[in-house]
Amino acid sequence: MSVMKREDVRNVAIIAHVDHGKTTLVDGMLRQSGVFRENQEVRERVMDSGAIERERGITILSKNTAISYNGVKINIVDTPGHADFGGEVERVLKMVNGVILLVDAFEGTMPQTKFVLKKALALDLPVIVCINKIDRAEARPEEVVDEVLELLMDLDASDEQLECPFLFASAREGTCVRDVDDEAVDLKPLFETIIDYIPAPEGDPEKGTQILISTIDYNEYVGRIGIGKVDNGSIAVGQEIVRVNYHDPAIHEKTRITKLYEFDGLSKVDVQKAEIGSIVAISGIGDLQIGDTICKIGEEDPIPFQKISEPTISMHFIVNDSPFAGREGTYCTSRQIRERLLRELNTDVSLRVEDTDNTDTFRVSGRGELHLSVLIETMRREGYEFAVSKAEVIYRQDEQGHKLEPMEICYVDVASDFSGTVISMLSERKGELRGMSTLSDGSVRLEFLIPARGLIGIHGDFLTATKGTGVMNSVFDSYAPYKGDITFRKNGSLIAFEDGEAVAYGLFAAQERGALFIGPGEKVYAGMVVGESAKTEEIEINVCKTKHLTNTRSSSADEALTLTPPRILSLEQALDYIDTDELLEVTPKSLRIRKRILDSRLRKRANINR
């Protein structure tokens, strides 16, 4: 076997906790490597191509890009930071030879930092640590360096991994230095460290083709596009290959390479041939799956592939059957919804879609509420109309038949005044306080071990309790014995009594009963939730009620009614709010909370029988 090193290539992934600046750093690297013309207008976070990614400032799908520096091609993979998209991170690490770990100079190591770093160390990848946002007023880079070293030791890093280089950057300014006190000019120290420290990819050019498909892209015109690194041999357009899978011996499909691409800047470039170490995109293979290996015919040698973490949360996607069904959506039938959900599986490996006993209901499972809410938002923007149930966790059983539930490690950063409130809030939801420390700005960091279901629907209450200043992050820890029942919502709902249009007079009378979600002029139907009751029980109200006209005029009768502005719920807030006997009706134009059983008599009967 003759091992060859491709010294002109480096493959590196950028990993970090959410919002620590990965995508902004890639922006700077692209700008300074000459990918854009001097006068070219380039928007910020150019790698976040999806509309939802840009609005929320998060990365959902990993992205590939490539730059050149001093004759070396650096393939960069920008990965998501949210735990809900951890399935993306796990896969792309198989394509690279090293990682850049980005850590916020103020926040320090966070749950997702630990999660992604653990994955990288398990694959024995060398790590470059980059302390970002050192231009923040409250930055504490020296302390964060100690935190990272502690984390490396906690994760049993090898001596070589502990000797990793530390860099200090401001991704926003596009600068990086080797020492905090150095003068910051550009990102040259980062480029040089990548070339010096990240090993060049190596493989056997004499061996047959071997490419592990780590990511799937999807395009309406060419179908599935498989992305992976050439581990051994080479690959060329027109070559006959065989598709195999280490974990599924039944897969054995012969086919031909019709299109081959490499990455250059932000675009894919057609190539005729690719050598060891190149990250390539292959189209034209219909059933290509993540984890498949592309091999030379006669030399089938599939590469083992890390199993993707299982989903921990699920909800039902249901055909909308409310009185307003079909008014606002283009795609409303069970066939259209099912096809769209199955199409999502083309690119999202952490998602599961299952049919249920009811042909109008599908069980969709994912890695967290954010994971599923992004799918819901994407579908409604595409013109789909449907209803969803409250998110539920996925339980398991151990050998003895005991019920197990997913647990999360949850970190909360709050001002010390609110720490007592937060501790009691999470304790009520079966959270167990594991640690408490004071940060440099005087705020407190609390660490909890809490059931995943205890975090469902907590964000609204949490932000209210901390006056919008608290930060909460969580990451899956393990399955543990069931911790007992949790009360999710203390207040009942205000439910519309009849179909019609909400009027100011009816709303004015209703607002004494609680907080309203709708304003005058909105169409409602019987069984629709129009507000949150101030009491624990549910109250049916008539928001369509108009004032009886009389011949006499009293001095106050015609005074303007003062309505409190309604509480307009976002998609996340509505998903957080709904209870187990409620659904969220999702259309391209509206979000409506409703009771599963719209008829009040049938609903009461169902509650009695419970």
C-alpha positions as CSV (number, residue, x, y, z in Angstrom):
1,M,0.0,0.0,0.0
2,S,1.4,3.3,-1.0
3,V,0.0,6.2,1.1
4,M,0.0,9.6,-0.5
5,K,-0.4,12.9,1.2
6,R,-2.2,15.8,-0.7
7,E,-0.1,18.7,0.6
8,D,-2.1,21.2,-1.5
9,V,-5.4,20.4,0.3
10,R,-6.7,20.9,3.9
11,N,-10.2,19.9,5.0
12,V,-11.4,21.6,8.1
13,A,-14.8,22.0,10.0
14,I,-15.8,25.0,12.1
15,I,-17.6,23.8,15.2
16,A,-19.0,25.8,18.1
17,H,-21.9,26.6,20.4
18,V,-24.8,28.5,18.8
19,D,-24.1,32.2,18.1
20,H,-20.4,32.1,18.8
21,G,-19.6,33.4,15.3
22,K,-18.9,30.4,13.0
23,T,-20.7,31.8,10.0
24,T,-19.3,35.3,10.5
25,L,-15.7,33.9,10.6
26,V,-16.3,32.0,7.4
27,D,-17.4,35.3,5.8
28,G,-14.1,36.9,6.8
29,M,-12.1,33.9,5.4
30,L,-14.0,34.1,2.1
31,R,-13.4,37.9,1.8
32,Q,-9.7,37.8,2.7
33,S,-8.9,34.9,0.3
34,G,-10.1,36.8,-2.7
35,V,-13.3,34.9,-3.4
36,F,-15.1,38.2,-3.8
37,R,-14.1,41.1,-6.1
38,E,-12.9,44.3,-4.2
39,N,-16.1,46.2,-5.1
40,Q,-18.6,43.2,-4.8
41,E,-21.6,43.8,-2.7
42,V,-21.7,40.8,-0.2
43,R,-24.3,40.5,2.5
44,E,-23.4,39.4,6.0
45,R,-23.4,35.7,6.9
46,V,-23.3,34.8,3.3
47,M,-23.2,31.1,4.1
48,D,-26.6,31.1,5.7
49,S,-28.6,30.8,2.5
50,G,-32.0,29.8,3.8
51,A,-34.5,32.5,4.6
52,I,-35.2,31.1,8.1
53,E,-31.4,30.9,8.7
54,R,-31.0,34.5,7.9
55,E,-34.0,35.7,9.9
56,R,-33.1,33.8,13.1
57,G,-29.3,34.2,12.7
58,I,-28.8,30.4,13.0
59,T,-27.2,27.8,10.8
60,I,-29.5,24.8,10.2
61,L,-27.7,22.8,7.4
62,S,-24.0,22.4,7.2
63,K,-22.5,24.2,4.2
64,N,-19.4,23.5,2.2
65,T,-17.1,26.2,0.8
66,A,-13.5,26.3,-0.4
67,I,-10.8,29.0,-0.4
68,S,-7.2,29.1,-1.6
69,Y,-4.3,30.4,0.4
70,N,-0.7,30.3,-0.8
71,G,-1.5,27.6,-3.3
72,V,-3.3,25.4,-0.8
73,K,-7.0,24.7,-1.2
74,I,-8.8,24.8,2.2
75,N,-12.2,23.1,2.2
76,I,-14.3,24.6,5.0
77,V,-17.5,23.1,6.4
78,D,-19.6,25.5,8.4
79,T,-21.7,23.5,10.9
80,P,-24.8,24.3,13.0
81,G,-24.4,25.2,16.6
82,H,-27.9,24.2,17.9
83,A,-28.1,20.8,19.6
84,D,-31.3,20.1,17.5
85,F,-29.1,20.0,14.4
86,G,-26.4,17.9,16.0
87,G,-27.0,15.2,13.4
88,E,-25.5,17.5,10.9
89,V,-22.3,18.0,12.9
90,E,-21.7,14.3,13.6
91,R,-21.7,13.5,9.9
92,V,-19.5,16.2,8.5
93,L,-16.7,15.4,10.9
94,K,-16.1,12.3,8.8
95,M,-15.1,14.5,5.9
96,V,-12.5,16.6,7.6
97,N,-8.9,16.1,9.0
98,G,-9.2,18.7,11.8
99,V,-11.5,21.2,13.4
100,I,-11.5,24.9,14.4
101,L,-13.3,25.1,17.8
102,L,-14.8,28.6,18.1
103,V,-15.5,29.8,21.7
104,D,-17.1,33.2,22.7
105,A,-14.6,35.3,24.7
106,F,-17.3,36.2,27.2
107,E,-19.7,33.2,27.3
108,G,-16.9,30.7,27.4
109,T,-17.5,26.9,27.0
110,M,-21.2,26.1,26.7
111,P,-23.2,22.8,26.4
112,Q,-22.9,22.6,22.7
113,T,-19.2,23.4,22.8
114,K,-18.8,20.3,24.9
115,F,-21.1,18.2,22.6
116,V,-19.3,19.1,19.3
117,L,-15.8,18.9,20.9
118,K,-16.5,15.4,22.3
119,K,-17.5,14.2,18.8
120,A,-14.3,15.7,17.3
121,L,-12.0,14.1,20.0
122,A,-13.8,10.7,19.6
123,L,-12.7,10.8,15.9
124,D,-9.1,11.8,17.0
125,L,-9.2,15.0,15.0
126,P,-6.7,17.7,15.8
127,V,-8.2,20.9,17.2
128,I,-7.4,24.6,16.7
129,V,-9.0,26.7,19.4
130,C,-10.1,30.1,18.3
131,I,-11.4,32.5,21.1
132,N,-13.7,34.8,19.2
133,K,-15.3,38.2,20.0
134,I,-12.3,39.5,21.9
135,D,-13.4,43.0,21.0
136,R,-16.4,42.6,23.3
137,A,-16.3,45.0,26.2
138,E,-16.8,42.2,28.7
139,A,-14.4,39.7,27.0
140,R,-12.3,37.5,29.3
141,P,-10.1,35.6,26.9
142,E,-7.5,34.3,29.5
143,E,-10.2,32.7,31.7
144,V,-11.9,31.2,28.6
145,V,-8.6,29.6,27.6
146,D,-8.5,27.9,31.1
147,E,-12.1,26.8,30.6
148,V,-11.3,25.2,27.2
149,L,-8.3,23.4,28.7
150,E,-10.4,22.1,31.6
151,L,-13.0,20.9,29.1
152,L,-10.4,19.1,27.1
153,M,-9.1,17.4,30.2
154,D,-12.7,16.5,31.3
155,L,-13.2,14.8,27.8
156,D,-10.0,12.8,28.2
157,A,-8.2,14.5,25.3
158,S,-4.8,13.0,24.4
159,D,-1.5,14.9,25.1
160,E,-1.3,16.0,21.4
161,Q,-4.9,17.3,21.6
162,L,-4.1,19.2,24.8
163,E,-1.1,20.9,23.0
164,C,-3.5,22.5,20.5
165,P,-2.8,26.0,19.3
166,F,-4.9,28.9,20.7
167,L,-5.8,31.9,18.5
168,F,-7.7,35.1,19.4
169,A,-10.1,36.6,16.9
170,S,-12.7,39.1,16.1
171,A,-14.7,37.4,13.3
172,R,-16.8,40.6,12.8
173,E,-13.6,42.7,12.2
174,G,-12.0,39.9,10.2
175,T,-8.9,39.8,12.4
176,C,-7.0,37.1,14.3
177,V,-3.8,37.1,16.5
178,R,-1.7,34.4,18.2
179,D,-1.4,36.4,21.4
180,V,-4.0,38.6,22.9
181,D,-1.7,41.6,23.1
182,D,-0.6,41.4,19.4
183,E,-1.8,44.0,16.9
184,A,-4.7,42.6,15.0
185,V,-4.5,43.1,11.2
186,D,-6.2,40.2,9.3
187,L,-6.9,36.5,9.4
188,K,-3.4,35.5,8.1
189,P,-2.5,33.8,11.5
190,L,-5.6,31.6,11.1
191,F,-4.8,30.6,7.5
192,E,-1.2,29.8,8.5
193,T,-2.2,27.8,11.6
194,I,-4.6,25.7,9.4
195,I,-1.9,24.8,6.9
196,D,0.7,24.1,9.6
197,Y,-1.4,22.2,12.1
198,I,-4.2,20.5,10.3
199,P,-2.8,17.3,8.6
200,A,-3.0,17.0,4.8
201,P,-5.5,14.3,3.7
202,E,-3.9,11.0,2.8
203,G,-4.9,7.8,1.1
204,D,-3.8,5.1,-1.3
205,P,-4.0,6.2,-5.0
206,E,-3.4,2.6,-6.2
207,K,-6.5,1.4,-4.3
208,G,-10.0,1.4,-5.8
209,T,-12.3,4.4,-5.4
210,Q,-13.6,4.9,-1.9
211,I,-15.9,7.8,-0.9
212,L,-18.1,7.9,2.1
213,I,-21.2,10.0,1.6
214,S,-21.5,12.3,4.6
215,T,-24.1,14.9,3.5
216,I,-27.0,14.9,1.1
217,D,-28.0,18.0,-0.8
218,Y,-31.2,18.1,-2.8
219,N,-32.0,20.0,-5.9
220,E,-35.4,19.9,-7.8
221,Y,-33.6,19.6,-11.1
222,V,-30.9,17.0,-10.5
223,G,-32.4,15.2,-7.4
224,R,-30.1,14.0,-4.7
225,I,-26.5,15.2,-4.5
226,G,-24.1,13.2,-2.3
227,I,-21.2,15.0,-0.7
228,G,-18.1,13.2,0.6
229,K,-14.3,13.1,0.7
230,V,-12.3,10.9,-1.7
231,D,-10.6,8.6,0.9
232,N,-8.7,6.3,-1.6
233,G,-8.2,6.1,-5.3
234,S,-9.8,8.7,-7.6
235,I,-13.1,9.3,-9.2
236,A,-14.0,10.4,-12.7
237,V,-17.0,11.3,-14.8
238,G,-18.2,8.3,-16.8
239,Q,-16.6,5.8,-14.3
240,E,-18.7,2.8,-13.3
241,I,-19.0,2.4,-9.6
242,V,-20.9,0.4,-7.0
243,R,-22.9,1.8,-4.1
244,V,-22.6,-0.2,-0.8
245,N,-23.3,0.4,2.9
246,Y,-21.3,-0.9,5.9
247,H,-24.4,-1.1,8.1
248,D,-26.7,-2.5,5.4
249,P,-25.2,-5.4,3.4
250,A,-28.4,-5.5,1.2
251,I,-27.4,-2.3,-0.6
252,H,-25.3,-3.2,-3.7
253,E,-26.1,-1.0,-6.7
254,K,-24.0,-0.6,-9.8
255,T,-24.2,2.8,-11.5
256,R,-22.2,5.4,-13.4
257,I,-20.9,8.8,-12.4
258,T,-22.7,11.4,-14.6
259,K,-21.8,14.6,-12.8
260,L,-18.9,15.5,-10.5
261,Y,-18.4,18.8,-8.7
262,E,-15.8,20.4,-6.4
263,F,-16.4,23.5,-4.2
264,D,-14.8,26.8,-5.1
265,G,-15.8,29.8,-3.0
266,L,-19.6,29.6,-2.7
267,S,-20.2,27.7,-5.9
268,K,-20.0,24.1,-7.2
269,V,-17.6,23.7,-10.1
270,D,-17.9,20.9,-12.7
271,V,-14.8,18.7,-12.7
272,Q,-13.9,15.6,-14.8
273,K,-11.8,13.9,-12.1
274,A,-11.0,14.2,-8.4
275,E,-8.1,12.8,-6.4
276,I,-7.5,11.8,-2.7
277,G,-8.5,14.4,-0.2
278,S,-10.9,16.3,-2.5
279,I,-14.4,17.0,-1.1
280,V,-16.7,16.2,-4.0
281,A,-20.4,16.4,-4.8
282,I,-21.9,13.6,-7.0
283,S,-25.3,13.8,-8.7
284,G,-27.2,11.3,-10.7
285,I,-27.4,8.4,-8.2
286,G,-31.2,8.1,-7.4
287,D,-31.3,6.4,-4.0
288,L,-28.0,7.7,-2.6
289,Q,-28.2,7.7,1.3
290,I,-26.0,9.3,4.0
291,G,-23.6,6.5,5.1
292,D,-23.3,4.9,1.6
293,T,-19.8,4.3,0.2
294,I,-19.0,4.7,-3.5
295,C,-16.5,2.0,-4.5
296,K,-14.8,0.7,-7.6
297,I,-16.5,-2.4,-9.0
298,G,-14.8,-5.5,-7.8
299,E,-13.2,-3.7,-4.8
300,E,-16.3,-3.2,-2.6
301,D,-14.9,-2.0,0.7
302,P,-17.6,0.0,2.6
303,I,-16.4,2.5,5.3
304,P,-18.0,2.2,8.8
305,F,-20.3,5.1,9.6
306,Q,-21.2,6.6,12.9
307,K,-24.8,6.0,13.7
308,I,-26.9,9.2,13.9
309,S,-28.3,10.0,17.3
310,E,-31.9,9.0,17.7
311,P,-34.7,11.6,17.9
312,T,-35.9,12.5,21.4
313,I,-39.1,14.4,20.7
314,S,-42.2,13.9,18.5
315,M,-45.4,15.6,17.4
316,H,-48.3,14.7,15.2
317,F,-48.8,16.5,11.8
318,I,-52.5,16.3,11.1
319,V,-54.7,17.3,8.1
320,N,-56.5,20.5,9.0
321,D,-60.2,19.8,9.8
322,S,-61.2,23.1,11.3
323,P,-64.1,25.1,9.9
324,F,-61.5,27.3,8.1
325,A,-59.7,24.3,6.5
326,G,-58.4,24.9,2.9
327,R,-59.1,28.7,2.9
328,E,-55.5,29.9,3.1
329,G,-53.2,27.0,2.1
330,T,-52.3,25.6,-1.3
331,Y,-51.4,22.1,-0.2
332,C,-53.9,20.7,2.4
333,T,-54.4,17.0,1.6
334,S,-52.9,14.0,3.5
335,R,-51.1,12.9,0.3
336,Q,-49.5,16.3,-0.2
337,I,-48.4,16.6,3.4
338,R,-47.0,13.0,3.5
339,E,-45.0,13.6,0.3
340,R,-43.6,16.8,1.7
341,L,-42.6,15.2,5.0
342,L,-40.9,12.3,3.1
343,R,-39.1,14.7,0.9
344,E,-37.6,16.4,4.0
345,L,-36.0,13.0,4.8
346,N,-33.8,13.5,1.7
347,T,-31.7,16.0,3.5
348,D,-32.5,15.7,7.2
349,V,-31.1,12.4,8.7
350,S,-32.2,13.2,12.3
351,L,-35.8,13.3,11.3
352,R,-38.3,10.4,11.4
353,V,-41.7,10.3,9.7
354,E,-44.1,7.5,10.5
355,D,-47.7,6.7,9.4
356,T,-50.2,6.2,12.2
357,D,-53.5,4.3,12.4
358,N,-55.2,7.4,11.1
359,T,-54.4,8.2,7.4
360,D,-54.7,11.9,8.1
361,T,-52.1,11.9,10.9
362,F,-48.3,11.5,10.7
363,R,-45.9,11.1,13.6
364,V,-42.8,13.3,13.1
365,S,-39.8,12.9,15.4
366,G,-36.8,15.1,15.7
367,R,-34.0,16.2,18.0
368,G,-35.9,19.1,19.7
369,E,-38.6,21.7,19.5
370,L,-36.5,24.0,17.4
371,H,-35.7,21.2,14.9
372,L,-39.5,20.6,14.4
373,S,-40.5,24.3,14.5
374,V,-38.1,25.1,11.6
375,L,-39.7,22.3,9.6
376,I,-43.2,23.7,10.4
377,E,-42.1,27.2,9.4
378,T,-40.5,26.0,6.2
379,M,-43.7,24.1,5.2
380,R,-46.1,27.0,5.9
381,R,-43.9,29.3,3.8
382,E,-44.2,26.8,0.9
383,G,-48.0,27.0,1.1
384,Y,-48.8,24.0,3.3
385,E,-51.7,24.0,5.7
386,F,-52.0,21.5,8.5
387,A,-52.4,21.1,12.3
388,V,-49.8,20.0,14.8
389,S,-50.1,18.5,18.3
390,K,-48.1,19.4,21.4
391,A,-44.5,18.0,21.3
392,E,-44.0,14.9,23.4
393,V,-40.8,13.2,24.4
394,I,-40.0,9.7,23.1
395,Y,-39.8,7.2,26.0
396,R,-37.9,3.9,26.1
397,Q,-37.9,0.9,28.3
398,D,-34.9,-0.9,30.0
399,E,-34.4,-4.7,30.2
400,Q,-36.5,-4.7,33.4
401,G,-39.4,-2.9,31.7
402,H,-38.9,0.4,33.6
403,K,-39.9,3.6,31.7
404,L,-36.9,5.7,30.7
405,E,-37.1,9.3,29.5
406,P,-34.5,11.6,27.8
407,M,-32.6,14.0,30.1
408,E,-31.0,17.2,29.2
409,I,-28.1,19.2,30.7
410,C,-29.4,22.8,30.9
411,Y,-27.3,25.9,31.5
412,V,-29.0,29.1,32.5
413,D,-27.3,32.5,32.7
414,V,-29.3,35.0,34.7
415,A,-28.9,38.1,36.8
416,S,-28.4,37.0,40.4
417,D,-31.8,38.7,41.3
418,F,-33.6,36.1,39.2
419,S,-31.7,33.0,40.2
420,G,-34.2,32.0,43.0
421,T,-37.2,32.3,40.6
422,V,-35.4,30.2,37.9
423,I,-34.4,27.5,40.4
424,S,-37.9,27.1,41.7
425,M,-39.3,27.2,38.1
426,L,-37.0,24.4,36.9
427,S,-37.4,22.4,40.1
428,E,-41.2,22.3,39.6
429,R,-40.4,20.7,36.2
430,K,-38.3,18.0,37.9
431,G,-35.0,19.8,37.3
432,E,-32.1,19.0,39.6
433,L,-29.6,21.8,40.3
434,R,-26.1,20.4,39.7
435,G,-23.9,23.5,39.9
436,M,-23.9,27.3,40.4
437,S,-21.1,29.7,39.5
438,T,-20.7,33.5,39.3
439,L,-19.6,35.0,35.9
440,S,-17.3,38.0,35.6
441,D,-20.2,40.4,34.9
442,G,-21.9,39.4,38.2
443,S,-24.5,37.2,36.6
444,V,-25.0,33.6,37.7
445,R,-24.6,30.4,35.7
446,L,-26.9,27.5,36.9
447,E,-26.4,24.0,35.7
448,F,-29.4,21.6,35.8
449,L,-30.2,18.0,34.9
450,I,-33.8,18.1,33.7
451,P,-36.2,15.8,31.8
452,A,-36.5,16.9,28.2
453,R,-40.3,17.2,28.6
454,G,-39.6,19.7,31.5
455,L,-38.2,22.1,28.9
456,I,-41.2,21.9,26.5
457,G,-43.1,25.1,26.7
458,I,-40.8,26.8,29.2
459,H,-39.2,29.5,27.1
460,G,-42.1,32.0,27.3
461,D,-42.4,31.7,31.1
462,F,-38.6,31.8,31.5
463,L,-38.3,35.1,29.5
464,T,-41.1,36.6,31.5
465,A,-39.6,35.6,34.8
466,T,-36.2,37.0,33.9
467,K,-37.6,40.1,32.2
468,G,-36.2,39.0,28.9
469,T,-32.5,38.9,30.1
470,G,-32.0,35.2,30.8
471,V,-30.2,32.9,28.5
472,M,-31.1,29.2,28.5
473,N,-29.2,26.4,26.6
474,S,-29.6,22.7,26.8
475,V,-28.1,19.5,25.2
476,F,-29.2,15.9,25.4
477,D,-27.4,13.9,28.1
478,S,-28.9,10.4,28.4
479,Y,-31.9,8.3,29.1
480,A,-32.8,7.9,32.8
481,P,-35.7,6.5,34.8
482,Y,-39.0,8.5,34.5
483,K,-39.1,11.4,37.0
484,G,-42.9,11.6,37.6
485,D,-45.7,13.8,36.3
486,I,-45.2,17.5,35.4
487,T,-47.9,20.1,35.4
488,F,-47.3,22.1,32.2
489,R,-49.8,24.9,32.3
490,K,-51.3,26.5,35.4
491,N,-53.9,28.6,33.5
492,G,-56.9,27.4,31.4
493,S,-57.8,28.6,28.0
494,L,-60.4,31.2,26.9
495,I,-62.4,29.3,24.2
496,A,-64.7,30.9,21.5
497,F,-68.3,30.0,22.0
498,E,-69.6,30.4,18.4
499,D,-68.5,31.0,14.8
500,G,-68.3,34.6,13.6
501,E,-66.2,37.7,13.7
502,A,-64.7,39.1,16.9
503,V,-66.1,42.5,17.8
504,A,-64.8,45.1,20.2
505,Y,-67.8,44.8,22.5
506,G,-67.4,41.1,22.9
507,L,-63.6,41.3,23.3
508,F,-64.0,44.1,25.9
509,A,-66.2,41.9,28.1
510,A,-63.8,38.9,27.5
511,Q,-60.6,40.7,28.4
512,E,-61.6,40.8,32.1
513,R,-61.3,37.0,32.1
514,G,-57.7,36.9,30.9
515,A,-55.2,37.8,28.2
516,L,-56.5,37.7,24.6
517,F,-54.7,36.4,21.5
518,I,-56.9,38.1,19.0
519,G,-58.2,41.6,18.1
520,P,-61.4,42.9,16.6
521,G,-62.3,41.8,13.1
522,E,-60.6,38.4,13.3
523,K,-62.7,35.5,12.3
524,V,-63.2,32.8,14.9
525,Y,-65.0,29.4,15.2
526,A,-66.5,27.5,18.1
527,G,-63.7,25.6,19.9
528,M,-60.9,28.0,18.9
529,V,-58.7,29.2,21.7
530,V,-58.8,33.0,21.8
531,G,-56.9,33.7,25.0
532,E,-55.4,32.5,28.2
533,S,-57.7,32.5,31.3
534,A,-56.6,34.2,34.5
535,K,-57.9,31.1,36.3
536,T,-57.0,27.5,36.2
537,E,-60.3,26.4,34.6
538,E,-61.3,26.9,31.0
539,I,-63.9,29.5,30.2
540,E,-66.1,29.6,27.1
541,I,-66.7,33.2,26.0
542,N,-68.6,34.9,23.2
543,V,-66.2,37.3,21.5
544,C,-68.8,37.9,18.6
545,K,-71.3,39.4,21.0
546,T,-72.6,42.8,19.9
547,K,-74.4,45.5,22.1
548,H,-78.2,45.5,22.0
549,L,-79.4,48.7,20.5
550,T,-82.0,50.7,22.5
551,N,-84.0,53.9,21.9
552,T,-82.6,55.5,25.0
553,R,-79.1,57.0,25.2
554,S,-77.2,56.9,28.4
555,S,-74.3,59.3,28.9
556,S,-71.7,56.6,29.0
557,A,-73.2,54.1,26.4
558,D,-71.3,55.4,23.4
559,E,-67.9,56.0,25.0
560,A,-65.1,54.3,23.2
561,L,-64.2,50.8,24.5
562,T,-60.6,50.6,25.6
563,L,-59.1,47.2,24.5
564,T,-55.8,45.9,25.8
565,P,-53.6,45.0,22.8
566,P,-53.8,41.2,22.1
567,R,-50.8,38.9,22.8
568,I,-49.7,37.8,19.3
569,L,-48.0,34.5,19.6
570,S,-45.1,33.5,17.4
571,L,-44.9,29.9,16.1
572,E,-42.5,28.9,18.9
573,Q,-44.7,30.6,21.6
574,A,-47.8,28.9,20.2
575,L,-46.1,25.5,20.2
576,D,-45.0,26.2,23.8
577,Y,-48.5,27.3,24.8
578,I,-50.7,24.5,23.5
579,D,-51.7,21.7,25.9
580,T,-52.2,18.0,25.2
581,D,-55.9,18.4,24.3
582,E,-55.2,21.3,21.9
583,L,-53.8,21.6,18.4
584,L,-52.1,24.4,16.5
585,E,-53.6,25.1,13.1
586,V,-50.8,26.3,10.8
587,T,-51.5,28.0,7.5
588,P,-49.3,30.3,5.3
589,K,-51.2,33.3,6.7
590,S,-52.4,32.3,10.2
591,L,-51.6,30.4,13.4
592,R,-54.7,29.4,15.4
593,I,-54.8,27.5,18.6
594,R,-57.9,25.2,18.9
595,K,-59.3,22.4,21.0
596,R,-58.9,18.9,19.5
597,I,-62.6,18.4,20.1
598,L,-64.4,21.6,18.9
599,D,-67.9,20.7,20.1
600,S,-68.2,21.9,23.7
601,R,-70.6,19.1,24.8
602,L,-68.4,16.4,23.3
603,R,-65.4,18.0,24.9
604,K,-67.0,18.0,28.4
605,R,-68.0,14.4,27.9
606,A,-64.4,13.4,26.9
607,N,-63.1,15.2,30.0
608,I,-65.5,13.3,32.3
609,N,-64.5,10.0,30.8
610,R,-60.8,10.7,31.3
